[in-house]
Amino acid sequence: MKKMNKYLLLMIALVGITIVGCQSSSNGELTGVQNRPAWVEPEPTGMSFIPQGYFNMGPNEQDVPFAMNSQPKTVSIDAFWMDETEISNNEYRQFVYWVRDSIAMRLIVKNGAQAEMFALQPENPDAIDPDFYDPTDPNQVHLNWKNRDQIWTPENKDALKDMYYSNQQALKGLKELNTHMLVFEYYYVDYREAALKKNRFVYTDLGDQGELPTGEYQGTFENRSEIVKYVKQPIYPDTLSWIADFTYSYNEPYARRYFWHPAYDDYPVVGVNWKQAVAFSAWRSKIQNQYNASQGIAEYEDYRLPTEAEWEYAARGGKDQTIYPWGGPYARNYKGCLLANFKPMRGMYALDGATRTARVDSYYPNDYGLYNMAGNVAEWTSSQYDDASYDIVHDLNPDYQVNVKEDDPITLKRKVVRGGSWKDIALYLQCGVRSYEYLDTAKCYIGFRNVRTYLGRDVAGFEGF
């Protein structure tokens, strides 16, 4: 009897604790999930905050070439972060080095004597799905980046021989890195495809208590993995674009030195096509989110190329109906100094201080703290180019996208380019003027910068919120 009373008292105590616990946590009221971490998004290094707002998108002056490819449209834009400068050679080189070293480590894991030094075992092997992860595959193994400084040692010489040109391919017998090996592999989830009605999930049986509900996808969509797109992208810049873009012009020194020489570390990277700029953005997101995960920090939004509307909104610097990013209607200030790097007058490239590109932080920034939103290098955007896109895009975060396939017509492979470059006349420096280039084409006058959607509520200037 005493033993029974002991168990009865224990059960009553447990029930009491449960009841008290429930009452103390919510008192039966709607309180949401407790113990959620507070969220304050820190300012990313080298980026400016672009607040939410609205503006008149499109040209603010006469359409000189009568291109008729942009009609004024009032649109609203959510808040986002934007790189203060164009991506520099040195920043892009960090990407190149990371891809180079990751490939080298996988080769060592596959062929080298120091394989165990670079193969990092997962912290929780039981959480790895064997249908998707093979720990013996060097292309899937977790790499130990702590030993990165041990990659290019004599012990790994044989394992890394495929990283170099053969003796027949090398110039003058030099040992040169084979840049064709530098391929970045990544994946992304195509949410636009997932959102199509034909790909939505429909429940056919909700099941009884304890049973899983069943259903099917409409149309031809059979597996959620179909919206995961895998990409293999060569990432080395086309350094020969300096020669290929200009006939009867001496640009060999730039082809040889521009990307690698320390003299040009802080100059904008060029010779990068749209696909490579997207790959850089995916890599930048990857290393940021990996760091956040190691520190227990919630993920940020991914880095990406700006939409055409975001780019123009940021270029205007909060000044609507302005011709140039600095707010005035002229390319010179009141002292007669040119305000950007472009082609003034007739072939007088050096008049603005630079015959070709200039440092990414040259000239004065606009009111959002962004440098060279006009001139220096034109910049890739994420948006598809079409003469009539302004007529069909939404007025909230407008964007025009097409899932382009390799065999699609070439007109579907045009991406909007903004800002004008060192070789362009002042017309292309205007905030509302748009141009295009093909997404698989690299030019010595086109670069890019990244944006990142702001995760928060931007109500600056609105009292009472």
C-alpha positions in Angstrom: 0.0 0.0 0.0 2.8 2.4 0.9 4.5 1.4 -2.4 1.3 2.2 -4.3 1.0 5.6 -2.5 4.6 6.4 -3.4 3.9 5.9 -7.2 0.6 7.8 -6.9 2.3 10.7 -5.3 4.9 10.7 -8.0 2.3 10.7 -10.7 0.4 13.6 -9.0 3.6 15.5 -8.7 4.5 15.1 -12.4 0.9 16.1 -13.4 1.2 19.1 -11.2 4.6 20.1 -12.7 3.1 19.7 -16.2 0.1 21.9 -15.3 2.2 24.5 -13.7 4.6 24.5 -16.6 1.8 25.0 -19.1 0.3 27.8 -17.0 3.5 29.6 -16.5 4.4 29.5 -20.1 1.2 30.7 -21.8 -1.7 30.7 -19.3 -3.7 29.3 -22.1 -3.2 32.4 -24.2 -1.8 32.8 -27.7 1.9 33.7 -27.1 3.7 32.3 -30.1 6.8 30.1 -29.9 8.9 31.1 -26.9 12.7 31.5 -26.6 13.1 32.7 -30.2 16.4 34.6 -30.7 16.1 38.3 -31.2 16.9 39.3 -34.8 19.0 42.4 -35.7 20.6 42.1 -39.1 24.2 43.4 -38.9 25.5 45.7 -41.6 27.5 43.6 -44.2 31.1 44.7 -44.8 31.4 47.0 -47.7 27.6 47.3 -48.4 25.3 50.2 -48.1 21.7 50.1 -46.9 19.1 51.1 -49.5 15.8 51.9 -47.8 12.4 50.9 -49.1 10.7 53.4 -51.3 9.2 54.3 -54.7 10.4 56.1 -57.7 9.7 56.8 -61.4 11.6 54.1 -63.3 12.7 54.9 -66.8 14.2 57.8 -68.7 14.0 61.4 -67.4 15.2 63.1 -70.6 14.8 62.8 -74.3 15.3 59.4 -75.8 18.3 60.4 -78.0 18.6 57.2 -80.1 14.8 56.7 -80.1 15.3 53.2 -78.8 11.8 53.2 -77.3 12.8 50.4 -74.9 11.7 51.9 -71.6 8.6 53.9 -70.7 8.4 55.7 -67.4 6.7 53.6 -64.7 6.1 54.3 -61.0 7.3 51.3 -58.9 8.0 50.5 -55.3 11.1 48.7 -54.0 11.8 46.7 -50.8 14.8 47.5 -48.7 18.1 45.8 -49.5 21.9 46.0 -49.1 24.1 46.8 -52.0 27.9 46.7 -52.5 29.3 50.2 -52.2 31.7 49.4 -55.1 31.9 47.1 -58.1 33.4 43.7 -57.3 37.2 44.2 -57.6 39.9 41.9 -59.0 41.1 41.1 -55.6 37.6 40.1 -54.3 36.9 38.0 -57.4 40.4 36.4 -56.9 39.3 35.2 -53.5 36.6 33.2 -55.3 39.1 31.9 -57.8 41.4 30.8 -55.0 38.6 29.1 -53.1 37.5 27.1 -56.2 41.2 26.2 -57.0 41.9 25.0 -53.4 38.6 23.0 -53.1 39.4 21.2 -56.4 43.0 20.6 -55.2 41.8 19.1 -51.9 39.4 16.8 -53.6 42.3 15.6 -55.9 44.4 14.9 -52.8 41.6 13.0 -51.1 41.2 10.9 -54.3 44.9 10.4 -55.2 47.2 11.8 -52.4 49.1 10.4 -49.6 47.7 13.1 -47.2 44.0 12.2 -48.0 43.0 12.0 -44.3 44.4 15.5 -43.7 41.8 17.0 -46.0 38.8 14.7 -45.6 36.6 15.9 -42.7 34.2 13.5 -41.2 30.6 14.8 -40.6 29.9 15.6 -36.9 26.8 13.5 -37.1 27.2 10.7 -39.7 23.7 9.3 -38.8 22.1 12.5 -40.1 23.6 12.0 -43.6 21.2 10.4 -46.1 23.1 7.6 -47.9 20.9 8.0 -50.9 22.4 11.5 -51.5 25.8 11.4 -49.8 28.7 9.0 -50.4 31.6 9.7 -48.0 34.0 7.8 -50.2 33.3 10.1 -53.2 35.9 12.9 -53.3 33.4 15.1 -55.0 31.1 14.9 -52.0 33.5 14.6 -49.1 33.5 17.3 -46.4 36.7 19.3 -46.8 38.9 20.3 -43.9 39.7 23.9 -44.7 41.8 24.2 -41.5 44.6 22.5 -43.4 44.3 24.7 -46.5 47.9 26.0 -46.1 49.2 22.4 -46.5 47.7 21.9 -50.0 50.6 23.1 -52.2 53.4 21.2 -50.5 55.9 18.8 -52.2 54.0 15.8 -50.7 51.0 16.6 -52.8 52.9 17.2 -56.1 51.8 14.0 -57.8 48.2 14.2 -56.7 47.9 17.8 -58.1 49.6 17.2 -61.4 46.2 17.5 -63.2 45.9 21.1 -61.9 48.6 22.2 -64.3 48.9 22.5 -68.1 50.9 19.6 -69.7 54.4 20.4 -71.0 53.0 20.5 -74.5 50.3 23.1 -73.5 52.4 25.3 -71.2 54.0 28.5 -72.5 57.8 28.3 -72.7 57.9 25.2 -70.5 56.5 27.2 -67.5 54.5 25.4 -64.8 51.1 27.1 -65.2 47.8 26.5 -63.5 45.2 25.1 -65.9 42.5 27.7 -65.5 40.1 25.4 -67.4 40.0 23.2 -64.3 38.4 26.0 -62.3 34.8 25.0 -62.3 32.4 25.9 -59.5 29.6 23.5 -58.8 26.5 24.7 -57.0 22.7 24.3 -56.8 19.7 26.5 -56.4 16.0 26.0 -55.8 13.8 27.3 -58.6 11.0 28.7 -56.6 9.3 30.2 -59.7 9.0 26.7 -61.2 7.7 25.3 -57.9 5.1 28.0 -57.7 3.5 27.1 -61.0 0.0 25.7 -60.6 0.9 22.5 -62.4 3.6 21.8 -59.8 1.4 22.4 -56.7 0.7 19.5 -54.3 -2.9 18.3 -54.0 -4.0 16.1 -51.1 -5.9 13.0 -52.1 -6.2 11.4 -48.6 -5.6 13.2 -45.3 -5.4 9.8 -43.5 -6.5 8.8 -40.0 -4.8 9.9 -36.8 -1.3 8.6 -36.7 -1.2 8.1 -40.5 0.7 10.3 -43.0 -1.5 12.1 -45.5 -1.0 11.2 -49.2 -1.3 13.3 -52.3 0.1 14.0 -55.7 1.5 16.9 -57.7 -0.5 18.3 -60.6 0.7 18.0 -64.2 4.0 16.3 -64.9 5.8 17.3 -61.7 6.7 14.0 -60.0 9.6 14.8 -57.5 10.4 17.8 -55.4 14.1 17.4 -56.4 13.1 18.5 -59.9 13.1 22.1 -58.7 16.7 21.8 -57.5 18.9 22.9 -60.4 22.6 21.9 -60.4 25.1 24.1 -62.2 28.7 23.5 -63.2 30.2 26.9 -64.1 33.7 27.7 -65.3 34.7 30.8 -63.3 38.0 32.1 -64.6 37.7 35.6 -66.2 38.2 36.0 -70.0 41.5 38.0 -69.8 41.7 38.0 -73.6 38.6 40.1 -73.8 40.8 43.2 -73.6 42.2 42.2 -77.1 39.1 40.6 -78.5 36.8 43.6 -77.9 38.9 46.1 -79.8 40.4 45.7 -83.2 43.5 47.7 -84.1 44.2 48.7 -80.5 47.1 47.7 -78.3 45.7 46.1 -75.2 48.1 43.2 -74.6 49.5 44.6 -71.3 45.9 44.5 -69.8 45.3 40.9 -71.1 48.5 39.8 -69.4 48.4 41.7 -66.2 45.0 43.2 -65.4 43.5 40.4 -63.4 46.6 39.1 -61.6 48.9 42.1 -61.0 48.7 43.8 -57.6 48.7 47.1 -59.4 45.1 46.3 -60.3 43.8 44.7 -57.1 41.3 47.5 -56.4 40.1 47.8 -60.0 36.8 46.3 -61.1 36.9 42.7 -62.4 36.0 42.5 -66.0 35.8 39.6 -68.5 33.2 38.0 -66.4 30.0 36.9 -68.1 26.6 36.9 -66.5 26.7 33.2 -65.6 30.0 33.7 -63.8 28.6 36.7 -61.9 25.7 34.5 -60.7 28.2 31.7 -59.7 30.2 34.3 -57.7 27.0 35.3 -55.9 26.2 31.7 -55.0 29.7 31.1 -53.7 29.5 34.3 -51.6 26.2 33.2 -50.1 27.7 29.7 -49.4 30.6 30.9 -47.4 28.5 33.5 -45.5 25.9 30.9 -44.5 28.5 28.3 -43.6 30.0 30.9 -41.2 26.6 31.7 -39.8 25.9 28.0 -39.2 29.2 27.6 -37.3 28.4 30.5 -35.1 24.7 29.5 -34.5 23.5 32.6 -36.4 20.3 32.5 -38.5 20.9 32.6 -42.2 20.8 35.8 -44.2 19.2 36.2 -47.6 21.5 35.1 -50.4 23.7 37.5 -52.3 22.6 38.0 -55.9 22.7 40.3 -58.8 20.3 43.3 -58.5 17.2 43.4 -60.5 17.1 46.2 -63.1 14.6 48.2 -60.9 16.8 47.8 -57.8 19.8 48.9 -59.7 18.2 52.1 -61.0 16.5 52.9 -57.6 19.9 52.6 -55.9 21.7 54.6 -58.6 19.3 57.5 -58.1 20.4 57.8 -54.5 17.0 58.8 -53.2 16.7 61.6 -55.7 13.8 61.0 -58.1 13.7 62.4 -61.6 17.5 63.0 -61.7 19.5 62.4 -64.8 22.8 61.1 -63.2 23.5 59.4 -59.9 25.1 62.5 -58.4 21.8 64.3 -58.8 22.6 66.9 -61.4 21.8 67.2 -65.1 25.4 67.5 -66.2 28.5 65.2 -66.3 30.6 68.0 -64.8 30.5 69.8 -61.5 30.5 73.6 -61.0 34.3 73.6 -61.3 34.2 71.9 -64.6 35.6 68.6 -63.3 34.1 65.4 -64.8 32.2 63.3 -62.3 32.7 59.8 -63.7 34.9 57.6 -65.9 33.5 57.5 -69.4 34.3 58.7 -72.9 34.0 62.5 -72.9 34.1 64.6 -76.0 35.7 62.8 -79.1 38.1 60.1 -78.0 39.4 62.1 -75.0 39.4 59.1 -72.6 42.0 60.6 -70.3 40.1 63.8 -69.7 38.3 62.3 -66.7 41.5 60.8 -65.2 41.4 57.3 -66.6 41.9 56.0 -70.1 40.4 52.6 -69.1 39.0 51.4 -65.8 39.7 53.3 -62.5 39.8 52.1 -58.9 36.4 50.9 -57.7 36.3 53.8 -55.1 37.1 56.6 -57.6 35.0 59.7 -57.9 32.4 60.7 -55.4 29.7 58.3 -54.2 26.0 59.1 -54.6 23.8 59.8 -51.6 23.4 56.1 -50.8 27.2 55.8 -50.6 27.6 53.9 -53.8 30.6 54.5 -56.0 30.7 54.4 -59.8 27.0 53.8 -60.4 27.7 55.7 -63.6 30.8 54.9 -65.7 33.9 52.8 -65.0 32.3 49.5 -65.9 28.8 48.8 -66.9 27.1 46.3 -64.6 25.1 43.1 -65.0 21.6 42.9 -63.5 19.6 39.8 -63.0 16.8 41.0 -65.3 16.0 39.7 -68.7 16.1 42.3 -71.5 13.0 43.0 -73.6 11.9 46.2 -75.2 8.4 45.8 -73.8 9.2 44.5 -70.3 8.3 47.8 -68.6 4.7 47.3 -69.9 4.2 43.9 -68.3 6.2 43.9 -65.0 4.6 44.4 -61.7 4.8 47.8 -60.0 6.1 46.2 -56.7 9.7 44.9 -57.0 9.4 44.6 -60.8 11.5 41.9 -62.4 11.3 40.1 -65.7 12.8 36.6 -65.9 12.9 33.7 -68.3 14.2 30.2 -67.6 16.6 30.2 -70.6 17.7 26.9 -72.1 20.8 26.3 -74.2 18.8 25.8 -77.4 16.6 28.9 -76.9 16.7 31.7 -79.5 19.6 34.1 -78.8 17.1 37.0 -78.1 16.1 35.2 -74.9 19.7 35.3 -73.7 19.9 39.0 -73.3 20.5 40.4 -69.8 20.0 44.1 -68.9 23.3 46.0 -68.4 23.2 49.3 -66.6 25.5 52.3 -65.8 27.7 52.7 -68.8 31.4 52.2 -68.9 34.8 53.8 -69.4 34.3 53.4 -73.2 30.7 54.8 -73.4 29.5 58.3 -74.0 27.6 60.2 -71.3 24.1 59.0 -72.6 24.7 55.5 -71.1 25.7 57.0 -67.7 22.1 58.2 -67.1 20.2 56.5 -64.4 17.2 55.6 -66.6 19.1 54.3 -69.7 19.3 50.6 -70.3 21.3 48.4 -72.6 21.9 44.6 -72.8 24.5 41.9 -73.4 24.2 38.2 -73.9 24.5 36.2 -70.7 27.4 34.0 -72.0 29.4 36.9 -73.3 32.3 38.5 -71.4 33.5 42.0 -72.1 36.4 44.1 -70.8 34.0 46.9 -69.9 31.3 45.0 -68.0 31.5 44.1 -64.3 29.0 43.7 -61.5 28.1 44.2 -57.8 25.9 42.2 -55.4 22.8 43.0 -53.4 21.2 41.2 -50.5 17.5 41.5 -49.5 17.1 43.1 -46.1 15.5 40.8 -43.6 13.6 43.2 -41.4 11.1 46.0 -41.4 12.3 49.2 -42.9 10.1 52.1 -41.7 12.6 54.9 -41.7 10.8 58.2 -41.9 7.4 56.9 -40.8 6.5 58.0 -37.3 4.3 56.0 -35.1 5.7 52.6 -36.2 
